Every structure is written in structure tokens, then in C-alpha cells.
Amino acid sequence: MRAIWSGSITFGLVNVPVKAYSAAKKHDISFHQVHDADGGRIRYQRRCEVCGKKIDYEHIDKAYEDGEQTVVLTEEDFASLPEAQNDEIEVVQFVPSDQIDPIMFGKSYFLEPQGKSPKSYLLLRQALGDTDRTAVVTFALRQKTRLGALRVQDDVLVLQAMYWADEVREVDFPATRSRAKIGAKEKKLAAALVDQFASDFTPGEFEDTYQVELHKLVDAKLEQGESLDTAATFGDVTEESEGEDAEVIDLMQALKASLDKKRGGHRTGAKKSGSSGGSDASGKSGQKPAKPAKPAKSAKSAKSGKKPATSAKSSATSGEKSGSRRRKSA
């Protein structure tokens, strides 16, 4: 398992050095496209629509189009943004865990303690567990400022990315406002049906049956000799390097200094005025989480040309039919 980010959690003047790892992985079979006649791999080229030349990644910038004009942003432009190189997960609030709507949760990351001593990591974990609160944090990842929730799972701190408030869609379905009356018998039957399916959630009891059958189909083709020489169609994969460890400050000194600041009346400016929730424990005066830069449409993604993989069964059937039609026409 490779770390995707290295930095530190900060609450008050306490610094907790950590490395982040993706908490989940896809179990789907990965497909690529090939020529149905000879199995040769299909590759897409990045060509400029103006000069027609093939363009390497190092010469590709990102651009934003408002309908009439296009603004080009270079790597230097993105690096100049205040949060671009931020390597801190800053705690801005400790809130009751049940106040965060699960719809706001995104991808999760396991945080591994780093440095000479994991004491500050263990202390934060213990504090979250004892108070039954979740830390609301801000952090930067892949040149984007993000909102997150820091919580405890077993013995590990988990960072869960969250959507910003304006990213969660508001819906108003007319049918949900229906005044249709539900009778007592219907309620009773529905309750009885719920009781029949009532159980404790055990994730291990569930499996992706489509992927299971897909694996069987692929294995059957391999056993029957319906395969190609991999070296002739696959390229190399380059691995990314890990970041460096963060530095640690004296834990007791940081805790005392943070409490002294709090007693002195310093309050953070991270919360919006008039918002509800627990008291702010960030220990930093007047600081607000940085707002994310306006997203730019990616030139790479817009012209990558990648298409979602189709199922093996439909692809195989399609390939056999098209091959049959060519043989007949020949």
C-alpha cells in the first residue's frame, strides 16, 4: 500500500505528523480496447486541433471556457495559489458526530502516525473517542482545497473527504409532496415486512456477483487458450514516489500553549456567523479555511478520449458478430 499524501494534522499548536493512504480499492476488472481483427491495443493520441501535431503531456496546459473566451492556466499559475502546497490537515471544529449528514461524505483515507513518537496521534484519537465528536478539517490534495471529517475507526484515524455545501444538490420532487393517504393496514404490513428483513449489518456477507461471474468468464477464456501475448499489447506503468516525513513539536508544550491561547479569548473565524455547532477548538485567531479556486476544465480530461469499459459478455458477443459478418462478406 502506497502513501498518497504526507503532512500533519494541526489542532491548536499541536502537530500530528501522518501519512495518508486510500481506505478503499476497486475490485472491478480493468479493461482496455483492442482491435477485433488482430487484438492490437487501441491507443488514443493527444493532437492539437489548431496545428494537428501530436502533443506530449509536458506541453499541455489547462483551460477554462466561459462560452465566449478561454483562459489558459499553467502549472505555475496553479502553484501560485495559497493552498496549492499546503501540507496540513487543519482542525477547525469538533462537532457532535451525528450532526454530519452522510450524504456529504466522499472518499476515505487511513492516516498512519509518523515521526519518532506516535503520542500526539494517540492523544487525538483518544480525545475524539472520549468526547464522541468528529473533527471538521480543511486540507489540500491534488491542488484542491477540501473539506473533511476526522474520525476514529478501530485504532486508526480516518480522514473522510466531504463535499462543500454548495456541491450537494437541492432537489424538489413533486411526487414527494403528494397528499396520498396511507392506511393503517398498509402501515402494519410495511412494518411486518421490515421486521422480516431486520438484521445487523455485516458487510462481509455481500459480494459483487457481477464481478464474480466476470472473473469466471475471463478465467474460462484463459483456460481455453483464448489469449494473446501480453508483451505485444501492454505498456509500462510508472510508480509515484512517497512524500517526506513531517516534523514533530513538543506535545505538552503545544497543548499548554493552545489552552493558554483559548483562555486568553482568541477565537477562530472558521465558522460562519450565526451557524450552530460546538465551540471552536482550532486555537488559531481569525483564520478561515481557504476557499477553493474556481475549477478549470481540464484539457487533458476533455481530450483524453477514454470510454467506459463494457462488460466482457457484451464485448465478446459484439466481437464475434462483427467477425462473423466480415467473414461472410469476404
KETIKOL-108678 format. One record per residue (C-alpha): z negated, x negated, y; chain; residue in one letter; residue number from 1. Coordinates in Angstrom, 2 decimals, always signed. Layout:
# KETIKOL-108678
up=Z east=X north=Y ch=A aa=A i=NUM
...
//
This chain:
# KETIKOL-108678
up=+0.00 east=+0.00 north=+0.00 ch=A aa=M i=1
up=+1.14 east=-1.50 north=+3.31 ch=A aa=R i=2
up=-0.71 east=-1.01 north=+6.61 ch=A aa=A i=3
up=+1.47 east=+0.65 north=+9.26 ch=A aa=I i=4
up=-0.83 east=+0.02 north=+12.23 ch=A aa=W i=5
up=-3.67 east=-2.32 north=+13.19 ch=A aa=S i=6
up=-6.11 east=-1.84 north=+16.04 ch=A aa=G i=7
up=-9.55 east=-0.44 north=+16.73 ch=A aa=S i=8
up=-11.47 east=+2.80 north=+17.26 ch=A aa=I i=9
up=-13.39 east=+2.85 north=+20.55 ch=A aa=T i=10
up=-16.21 east=+5.26 north=+21.43 ch=A aa=F i=11
up=-18.25 east=+4.29 north=+24.45 ch=A aa=G i=12
up=-18.35 east=+0.49 north=+24.31 ch=A aa=L i=13
up=-18.42 east=+0.41 north=+20.52 ch=A aa=V i=14
up=-15.39 east=-1.16 north=+18.90 ch=A aa=N i=15
up=-14.45 east=-0.41 north=+15.27 ch=A aa=V i=16
up=-11.56 east=-2.59 north=+14.02 ch=A aa=P i=17
up=-9.37 east=-0.78 north=+11.47 ch=A aa=V i=18
up=-6.02 east=-0.77 north=+9.73 ch=A aa=K i=19
up=-4.14 east=+2.50 north=+9.17 ch=A aa=A i=20
up=-2.32 east=+3.50 north=+6.00 ch=A aa=Y i=21
up=-0.25 east=+6.62 north=+5.33 ch=A aa=S i=22
up=-2.50 east=+9.00 north=+3.40 ch=A aa=A i=23
up=+0.34 east=+10.76 north=+1.57 ch=A aa=A i=24
up=+3.63 east=+9.84 north=-0.04 ch=A aa=K i=25
up=+6.68 east=+11.82 north=-1.07 ch=A aa=K i=26
up=+7.26 east=+12.30 north=-4.79 ch=A aa=H i=27
up=+10.81 east=+13.57 north=-4.33 ch=A aa=D i=28
up=+13.65 east=+11.66 north=-5.95 ch=A aa=I i=29
up=+15.66 east=+9.86 north=-3.29 ch=A aa=S i=30
up=+19.43 east=+10.39 north=-3.40 ch=A aa=F i=31
up=+22.38 east=+8.77 north=-1.68 ch=A aa=H i=32
up=+26.02 east=+9.80 north=-1.54 ch=A aa=Q i=33
up=+28.76 east=+8.31 north=-3.73 ch=A aa=V i=34
up=+32.50 east=+8.74 north=-4.20 ch=A aa=H i=35
up=+33.03 east=+11.21 north=-7.07 ch=A aa=D i=36
up=+36.06 east=+9.29 north=-8.35 ch=A aa=A i=37
up=+34.51 east=+5.83 north=-8.89 ch=A aa=D i=38
up=+30.81 east=+6.12 north=-7.99 ch=A aa=G i=39
up=+31.16 east=+3.82 north=-4.98 ch=A aa=G i=40
up=+28.42 east=+4.30 north=-2.41 ch=A aa=R i=41
up=+29.34 east=+6.16 north=+0.77 ch=A aa=I i=42
up=+28.13 east=+4.37 north=+3.92 ch=A aa=R i=43
up=+28.31 east=+5.55 north=+7.50 ch=A aa=Y i=44
up=+29.33 east=+3.27 north=+10.32 ch=A aa=Q i=45
up=+27.97 east=+3.41 north=+13.87 ch=A aa=R i=46
up=+31.02 east=+3.50 north=+16.11 ch=A aa=R i=47
up=+31.20 east=+3.85 north=+19.88 ch=A aa=C i=48
up=+33.15 east=+6.92 north=+20.96 ch=A aa=E i=49
up=+34.45 east=+5.07 north=+24.04 ch=A aa=V i=50
up=+35.73 east=+1.74 north=+22.67 ch=A aa=C i=51
up=+35.90 east=+2.68 north=+18.98 ch=A aa=G i=52
up=+34.14 east=-0.53 north=+17.89 ch=A aa=K i=53
up=+31.52 east=-0.73 north=+15.15 ch=A aa=K i=54
up=+28.12 east=-1.29 north=+16.83 ch=A aa=I i=55
up=+25.13 east=-3.22 north=+15.42 ch=A aa=D i=56
up=+21.59 east=-1.86 north=+15.88 ch=A aa=Y i=57
up=+20.64 east=-4.56 north=+18.40 ch=A aa=E i=58
up=+23.30 east=-3.21 north=+20.77 ch=A aa=H i=59
up=+22.23 east=+0.44 north=+20.53 ch=A aa=I i=60
up=+20.06 east=+1.99 north=+23.25 ch=A aa=D i=61
up=+18.58 east=+5.48 north=+23.51 ch=A aa=K i=62
up=+19.80 east=+8.05 north=+25.99 ch=A aa=A i=63
up=+18.68 east=+11.39 north=+27.39 ch=A aa=Y i=64
up=+21.20 east=+14.03 north=+28.43 ch=A aa=E i=65
up=+20.33 east=+16.96 north=+30.69 ch=A aa=D i=66
up=+23.70 east=+18.66 north=+30.25 ch=A aa=G i=67
up=+25.48 east=+17.03 north=+33.18 ch=A aa=E i=68
up=+24.14 east=+13.47 north=+33.34 ch=A aa=Q i=69
up=+22.99 east=+10.89 north=+30.80 ch=A aa=T i=70
up=+20.17 east=+8.41 north=+31.39 ch=A aa=V i=71
up=+20.11 east=+5.29 north=+29.20 ch=A aa=V i=72
up=+16.71 east=+3.78 north=+28.29 ch=A aa=L i=73
up=+16.49 east=+0.23 north=+26.92 ch=A aa=T i=74
up=+13.79 east=-1.33 north=+24.74 ch=A aa=E i=75
up=+12.43 east=-2.98 north=+27.90 ch=A aa=E i=76
up=+12.09 east=+0.43 north=+29.54 ch=A aa=D i=77
up=+10.02 east=+1.76 north=+26.64 ch=A aa=F i=78
up=+7.88 east=-1.41 north=+26.51 ch=A aa=A i=79
up=+7.05 east=-0.98 north=+30.21 ch=A aa=S i=80
up=+5.30 east=+2.36 north=+29.61 ch=A aa=L i=81
up=+1.48 east=+2.11 north=+29.89 ch=A aa=P i=82
up=+0.77 east=+3.36 north=+26.36 ch=A aa=E i=83
up=+3.60 east=+1.54 north=+24.57 ch=A aa=A i=84
up=+1.45 east=-1.37 north=+23.37 ch=A aa=Q i=85
up=-1.92 east=+0.39 north=+23.18 ch=A aa=N i=86
up=-3.74 east=-0.62 north=+20.00 ch=A aa=D i=87
up=-6.81 east=+1.56 north=+20.45 ch=A aa=E i=88
up=-7.83 east=+4.89 north=+18.95 ch=A aa=I i=89
up=-9.94 east=+6.21 north=+21.82 ch=A aa=E i=90
up=-12.54 east=+8.87 north=+21.12 ch=A aa=V i=91
up=-12.54 east=+11.41 north=+23.96 ch=A aa=V i=92
up=-14.65 east=+14.21 north=+22.43 ch=A aa=Q i=93
up=-16.88 east=+15.02 north=+19.48 ch=A aa=F i=94
up=-16.29 east=+18.70 north=+18.71 ch=A aa=V i=95
up=-17.53 east=+21.13 north=+16.04 ch=A aa=P i=96
up=-15.19 east=+20.74 north=+13.09 ch=A aa=S i=97
up=-14.42 east=+24.47 north=+12.86 ch=A aa=D i=98
up=-13.03 east=+24.57 north=+16.42 ch=A aa=Q i=99
up=-9.78 east=+22.81 north=+15.50 ch=A aa=I i=100
up=-7.11 east=+25.17 north=+14.21 ch=A aa=D i=101
up=-5.48 east=+23.69 north=+11.06 ch=A aa=P i=102
up=-2.04 east=+24.61 north=+12.46 ch=A aa=I i=103
up=-2.42 east=+21.69 north=+14.88 ch=A aa=M i=104
up=-2.75 east=+19.10 north=+12.11 ch=A aa=F i=105
up=+0.10 east=+16.75 north=+11.26 ch=A aa=G i=106
up=+0.33 east=+13.57 north=+9.20 ch=A aa=K i=107
up=-2.84 east=+11.89 north=+7.93 ch=A aa=S i=108
up=-3.79 east=+8.20 north=+7.80 ch=A aa=Y i=109
up=-6.55 east=+6.40 north=+5.91 ch=A aa=F i=110
up=-8.46 east=+3.91 north=+8.08 ch=A aa=L i=111
up=-9.70 east=+0.71 north=+6.44 ch=A aa=E i=112
up=-12.53 east=-1.28 north=+8.10 ch=A aa=P i=113
up=-11.57 east=-4.79 north=+9.23 ch=A aa=Q i=114
up=-13.40 east=-7.84 north=+10.55 ch=A aa=G i=115
up=-16.46 east=-9.79 north=+9.48 ch=A aa=K i=116
up=-18.78 east=-6.79 north=+9.14 ch=A aa=S i=117
up=-18.00 east=-3.10 north=+8.50 ch=A aa=P i=118
up=-21.29 east=-1.98 north=+10.11 ch=A aa=K i=119
up=-19.70 east=-0.25 north=+13.11 ch=A aa=S i=120
up=-17.28 east=+1.57 north=+10.76 ch=A aa=Y i=121
up=-20.17 east=+2.74 north=+8.56 ch=A aa=L i=122
up=-22.16 east=+3.85 north=+11.61 ch=A aa=L i=123
up=-19.32 east=+6.01 north=+12.96 ch=A aa=L i=124
up=-18.78 east=+7.51 north=+9.51 ch=A aa=R i=125
up=-22.47 east=+8.33 north=+9.22 ch=A aa=Q i=126
up=-22.63 east=+9.84 north=+12.72 ch=A aa=A i=127
up=-19.70 east=+12.16 north=+12.04 ch=A aa=L i=128
up=-21.21 east=+13.26 north=+8.74 ch=A aa=G i=129
up=-24.71 east=+13.86 north=+10.11 ch=A aa=D i=130
up=-23.54 east=+15.88 north=+13.12 ch=A aa=T i=131
up=-20.81 east=+17.82 north=+11.28 ch=A aa=D i=132
up=-18.42 east=+17.06 north=+14.12 ch=A aa=R i=133
up=-14.85 east=+15.81 north=+14.37 ch=A aa=T i=134
up=-13.82 east=+13.16 north=+16.86 ch=A aa=A i=135
up=-10.85 east=+14.13 north=+19.02 ch=A aa=V i=136
up=-8.94 east=+10.94 north=+19.82 ch=A aa=V i=137
up=-5.83 east=+9.67 north=+21.56 ch=A aa=T i=138
up=-3.74 east=+6.81 north=+20.21 ch=A aa=F i=139
up=-0.25 east=+5.32 north=+20.41 ch=A aa=A i=140
up=+2.03 east=+4.94 north=+17.40 ch=A aa=L i=141
up=+5.72 east=+4.01 north=+17.39 ch=A aa=R i=142
up=+5.96 east=+4.16 north=+21.20 ch=A aa=Q i=143
up=+4.48 east=+7.64 north=+21.43 ch=A aa=K i=144
up=+1.09 east=+8.74 north=+22.75 ch=A aa=T i=145
up=-0.52 east=+11.03 north=+20.20 ch=A aa=R i=146
up=-3.48 east=+13.36 north=+19.85 ch=A aa=L i=147
up=-5.56 east=+13.08 north=+16.71 ch=A aa=G i=148
up=-8.69 east=+14.11 north=+14.83 ch=A aa=A i=149
up=-11.01 east=+11.58 north=+13.24 ch=A aa=L i=150
up=-12.99 east=+12.91 north=+10.29 ch=A aa=R i=151
up=-14.62 east=+11.76 north=+7.08 ch=A aa=V i=152
up=-13.19 east=+12.25 north=+3.59 ch=A aa=Q i=153
up=-15.46 east=+10.94 north=+0.84 ch=A aa=D i=154
up=-16.33 east=+7.44 north=+2.12 ch=A aa=D i=155
up=-13.22 east=+6.90 north=+4.24 ch=A aa=V i=156
up=-12.46 east=+7.67 north=+7.89 ch=A aa=L i=157
up=-9.27 east=+9.71 north=+8.12 ch=A aa=V i=158
up=-7.12 east=+9.88 north=+11.24 ch=A aa=L i=159
up=-5.15 east=+13.11 north=+11.33 ch=A aa=Q i=160
up=-2.36 east=+13.31 north=+13.90 ch=A aa=A i=161
up=-2.32 east=+16.57 north=+15.87 ch=A aa=M i=162
up=+0.30 east=+18.45 north=+17.83 ch=A aa=Y i=163
up=-0.14 east=+18.65 north=+21.57 ch=A aa=W i=164
up=-0.99 east=+22.17 north=+22.79 ch=A aa=A i=165
up=+2.49 east=+22.74 north=+24.23 ch=A aa=D i=166
up=+4.10 east=+21.76 north=+20.91 ch=A aa=E i=167
up=+2.60 east=+24.68 north=+19.00 ch=A aa=V i=168
up=+4.91 east=+27.65 north=+19.39 ch=A aa=R i=169
up=+3.69 east=+31.01 north=+20.62 ch=A aa=E i=170
up=+5.06 east=+33.92 north=+18.62 ch=A aa=V i=171
up=+5.03 east=+37.67 north=+19.12 ch=A aa=D i=172
up=+6.49 east=+39.52 north=+16.16 ch=A aa=F i=173
up=+6.90 east=+43.25 north=+16.93 ch=A aa=P i=174
up=+6.03 east=+44.25 north=+13.36 ch=A aa=A i=175
up=+2.55 east=+42.71 north=+13.69 ch=A aa=T i=176
up=+1.76 east=+45.30 north=+16.38 ch=A aa=R i=177
up=+2.58 east=+48.22 north=+14.06 ch=A aa=S i=178
up=+0.11 east=+51.13 north=+14.05 ch=A aa=R i=179
up=+0.75 east=+51.96 north=+10.42 ch=A aa=A i=180
up=-2.45 east=+53.23 north=+8.82 ch=A aa=K i=181
up=-3.85 east=+51.57 north=+5.70 ch=A aa=I i=182
up=-5.68 east=+53.95 north=+3.42 ch=A aa=G i=183
up=-9.00 east=+53.37 north=+1.65 ch=A aa=A i=184
up=-7.34 east=+53.29 north=-1.81 ch=A aa=K i=185
up=-4.84 east=+50.67 north=-0.64 ch=A aa=E i=186
up=-7.65 east=+48.51 north=+0.69 ch=A aa=K i=187
up=-9.54 east=+48.86 north=-2.58 ch=A aa=K i=188
up=-6.51 east=+47.90 north=-4.69 ch=A aa=L i=189
up=-5.75 east=+44.93 north=-2.47 ch=A aa=A i=190
up=-9.35 east=+43.74 north=-2.75 ch=A aa=A i=191
up=-9.21 east=+44.10 north=-6.54 ch=A aa=A i=192
up=-6.01 east=+42.05 north=-6.65 ch=A aa=L i=193
up=-7.61 east=+39.33 north=-4.56 ch=A aa=V i=194
up=-10.58 east=+39.26 north=-6.94 ch=A aa=D i=195
up=-8.24 east=+38.74 north=-9.89 ch=A aa=Q i=196
up=-6.79 east=+35.61 north=-8.29 ch=A aa=F i=197
up=-10.08 east=+34.36 north=-6.83 ch=A aa=A i=198
up=-10.84 east=+30.73 north=-7.75 ch=A aa=S i=199
up=-11.88 east=+27.36 north=-6.37 ch=A aa=D i=200
up=-9.01 east=+25.27 north=-5.06 ch=A aa=F i=201
up=-8.18 east=+22.40 north=-7.43 ch=A aa=T i=202
up=-5.07 east=+20.55 north=-6.18 ch=A aa=P i=203
up=-4.56 east=+18.73 north=-9.48 ch=A aa=G i=204
up=-3.72 east=+22.00 north=-11.23 ch=A aa=E i=205
up=-0.49 east=+22.36 north=-9.26 ch=A aa=F i=206
up=+2.73 east=+20.43 north=-9.74 ch=A aa=E i=207
up=+6.19 east=+20.42 north=-8.22 ch=A aa=D i=208
up=+8.11 east=+22.00 north=-11.13 ch=A aa=T i=209
up=+11.47 east=+21.43 north=-9.42 ch=A aa=Y i=210
up=+10.88 east=+17.68 north=-9.24 ch=A aa=Q i=211
up=+9.64 east=+17.65 north=-12.85 ch=A aa=V i=212
up=+12.88 east=+19.26 north=-14.05 ch=A aa=E i=213
up=+14.92 east=+17.00 north=-11.78 ch=A aa=L i=214
up=+13.29 east=+13.91 north=-13.32 ch=A aa=H i=215
up=+14.12 east=+15.25 north=-16.78 ch=A aa=K i=216
up=+17.75 east=+15.73 north=-15.74 ch=A aa=L i=217
up=+18.01 east=+12.18 north=-14.38 ch=A aa=V i=218
up=+16.32 east=+10.70 north=-17.48 ch=A aa=D i=219
up=+18.69 east=+12.63 north=-19.76 ch=A aa=A i=220
up=+21.72 east=+11.23 north=-17.91 ch=A aa=K i=221
up=+20.32 east=+7.69 north=-18.21 ch=A aa=L i=222
up=+19.74 east=+8.12 north=-21.96 ch=A aa=E i=223
up=+23.27 east=+9.47 north=-22.45 ch=A aa=Q i=224
up=+24.75 east=+6.42 north=-20.72 ch=A aa=G i=225
up=+25.98 east=+8.32 north=-17.67 ch=A aa=E i=226
up=+25.05 east=+5.48 north=-15.30 ch=A aa=S i=227
up=+26.64 east=+2.85 north=-13.05 ch=A aa=L i=228
up=+25.92 east=-0.80 north=-12.29 ch=A aa=D i=229
up=+23.26 east=-0.58 north=-9.55 ch=A aa=T i=230
up=+24.02 east=-4.01 north=-8.08 ch=A aa=A i=231
up=+27.53 east=-2.85 north=-7.20 ch=A aa=A i=232
up=+26.42 east=+0.07 north=-5.03 ch=A aa=T i=233
up=+22.92 east=-0.69 north=-3.63 ch=A aa=F i=234
up=+21.89 east=-2.91 north=-0.71 ch=A aa=G i=235
up=+18.70 east=-4.84 north=+0.06 ch=A aa=D i=236
up=+15.55 east=-3.38 north=+1.64 ch=A aa=V i=237
up=+13.66 east=-5.36 north=+4.26 ch=A aa=T i=238
up=+9.87 east=-5.02 north=+4.36 ch=A aa=E i=239
up=+7.86 east=-4.78 north=+7.58 ch=A aa=E i=240
up=+5.02 east=-7.15 north=+8.35 ch=A aa=S i=241
up=+1.43 east=-6.12 north=+8.98 ch=A aa=E i=242
up=-0.35 east=-6.40 north=+12.31 ch=A aa=G i=243
up=-3.21 east=-8.77 north=+13.16 ch=A aa=E i=244
up=-6.94 east=-8.01 north=+12.86 ch=A aa=D i=245
up=-8.84 east=-6.71 north=+15.88 ch=A aa=A i=246
up=-11.89 east=-8.44 north=+17.35 ch=A aa=E i=247
up=-15.43 east=-7.07 north=+16.96 ch=A aa=V i=248
up=-18.13 east=-6.91 north=+19.66 ch=A aa=I i=249
up=-21.88 east=-6.85 north=+19.03 ch=A aa=D i=250
up=-22.71 east=-3.37 north=+17.73 ch=A aa=L i=251
up=-26.28 east=-2.96 north=+19.02 ch=A aa=M i=252
up=-25.36 east=-4.26 north=+22.47 ch=A aa=Q i=253
up=-22.40 east=-1.87 north=+22.69 ch=A aa=A i=254
up=-24.50 east=+1.11 north=+21.59 ch=A aa=L i=255
up=-27.24 east=+0.40 north=+24.14 ch=A aa=K i=256
up=-24.72 east=-0.16 north=+26.94 ch=A aa=A i=257
up=-22.92 east=+3.09 north=+26.08 ch=A aa=S i=258
up=-26.17 east=+5.06 north=+26.15 ch=A aa=L i=259
up=-27.20 east=+3.45 north=+29.45 ch=A aa=D i=260
up=-23.87 east=+4.48 north=+30.98 ch=A aa=K i=261
up=-24.29 east=+8.03 north=+29.69 ch=A aa=K i=262
up=-27.82 east=+8.29 north=+31.12 ch=A aa=R i=263
up=-26.51 east=+6.97 north=+34.44 ch=A aa=G i=264
up=-24.45 east=+10.13 north=+34.85 ch=A aa=G i=265
up=-21.00 east=+8.74 north=+34.08 ch=A aa=H i=266
up=-18.77 east=+11.35 north=+32.54 ch=A aa=R i=267
up=-15.28 east=+11.15 north=+31.17 ch=A aa=T i=268
up=-12.33 east=+13.01 north=+32.68 ch=A aa=G i=269
up=-10.59 east=+13.63 north=+29.36 ch=A aa=A i=270
up=-11.42 east=+17.34 north=+29.20 ch=A aa=K i=271
up=-9.54 east=+19.87 north=+31.26 ch=A aa=K i=272
up=-11.69 east=+21.65 north=+33.81 ch=A aa=S i=273
up=-13.08 east=+24.92 north=+32.53 ch=A aa=G i=274
up=-12.41 east=+24.06 north=+28.86 ch=A aa=S i=275
up=-15.07 east=+24.82 north=+26.28 ch=A aa=S i=276
up=-16.45 east=+22.49 north=+23.66 ch=A aa=G i=277
up=-19.19 east=+19.92 north=+23.06 ch=A aa=G i=278
up=-20.30 east=+17.26 north=+25.54 ch=A aa=S i=279
up=-18.04 east=+14.24 north=+26.01 ch=A aa=D i=280
up=-19.18 east=+11.11 north=+24.22 ch=A aa=A i=281
up=-16.45 east=+8.69 north=+25.14 ch=A aa=S i=282
up=-18.69 east=+6.82 north=+27.59 ch=A aa=G i=283
up=-15.79 east=+5.99 north=+29.97 ch=A aa=K i=284
up=-15.87 east=+7.30 north=+33.52 ch=A aa=S i=285
up=-12.91 east=+9.25 north=+34.86 ch=A aa=G i=286
up=-10.41 east=+8.24 north=+32.22 ch=A aa=Q i=287
up=-7.95 east=+10.76 north=+30.87 ch=A aa=K i=288
up=-5.74 east=+10.33 north=+27.84 ch=A aa=P i=289
up=-2.30 east=+9.21 north=+28.96 ch=A aa=A i=290
up=+0.37 east=+11.90 north=+28.85 ch=A aa=K i=291
up=+3.31 east=+11.19 north=+26.56 ch=A aa=P i=292
up=+6.58 east=+10.11 north=+28.12 ch=A aa=A i=293
up=+9.36 east=+12.71 north=+28.21 ch=A aa=K i=294
up=+11.08 east=+12.43 north=+24.83 ch=A aa=P i=295
up=+14.53 east=+10.94 north=+24.80 ch=A aa=A i=296
up=+17.27 east=+11.99 north=+22.39 ch=A aa=K i=297
up=+17.84 east=+9.14 north=+20.04 ch=A aa=S i=298
up=+21.35 east=+7.73 north=+19.97 ch=A aa=A i=299
up=+20.64 east=+6.36 north=+16.53 ch=A aa=K i=300
up=+19.49 east=+9.65 north=+15.07 ch=A aa=S i=301
up=+22.24 east=+11.61 north=+16.83 ch=A aa=A i=302
up=+24.95 east=+9.46 north=+15.26 ch=A aa=K i=303
up=+23.31 east=+8.38 north=+12.03 ch=A aa=S i=304
up=+25.37 east=+10.91 north=+10.11 ch=A aa=G i=305
up=+22.80 east=+11.29 north=+7.37 ch=A aa=K i=306
up=+22.83 east=+14.53 north=+5.46 ch=A aa=K i=307
up=+20.03 east=+16.05 north=+3.39 ch=A aa=P i=308
up=+20.26 east=+15.34 north=-0.31 ch=A aa=A i=309
up=+21.41 east=+18.14 north=-2.50 ch=A aa=T i=310
up=+19.94 east=+18.90 north=-5.91 ch=A aa=S i=311
up=+21.19 east=+16.91 north=-8.88 ch=A aa=A i=312
up=+22.30 east=+20.04 north=-10.69 ch=A aa=K i=313
up=+24.43 east=+21.36 north=-7.85 ch=A aa=S i=314
up=+25.82 east=+17.90 north=-7.10 ch=A aa=S i=315
up=+26.67 east=+17.27 north=-10.76 ch=A aa=A i=316
up=+28.31 east=+20.67 north=-11.16 ch=A aa=T i=317
up=+30.27 east=+20.23 north=-7.95 ch=A aa=S i=318
up=+31.41 east=+16.76 north=-9.01 ch=A aa=G i=319
up=+32.55 east=+17.99 north=-12.46 ch=A aa=E i=320
up=+34.52 east=+20.90 north=-10.95 ch=A aa=K i=321
up=+36.26 east=+18.76 north=-8.35 ch=A aa=S i=322
up=+37.04 east=+16.10 north=-11.00 ch=A aa=G i=323
up=+38.47 east=+18.79 north=-13.31 ch=A aa=S i=324
up=+40.71 east=+20.15 north=-10.53 ch=A aa=R i=325
up=+42.09 east=+16.68 north=-9.80 ch=A aa=R i=326
up=+42.87 east=+16.01 north=-13.47 ch=A aa=R i=327
up=+44.68 east=+19.35 north=-13.73 ch=A aa=K i=328
up=+46.67 east=+18.71 north=-10.57 ch=A aa=S i=329
up=+47.51 east=+15.22 north=-11.83 ch=A aa=A i=330
//
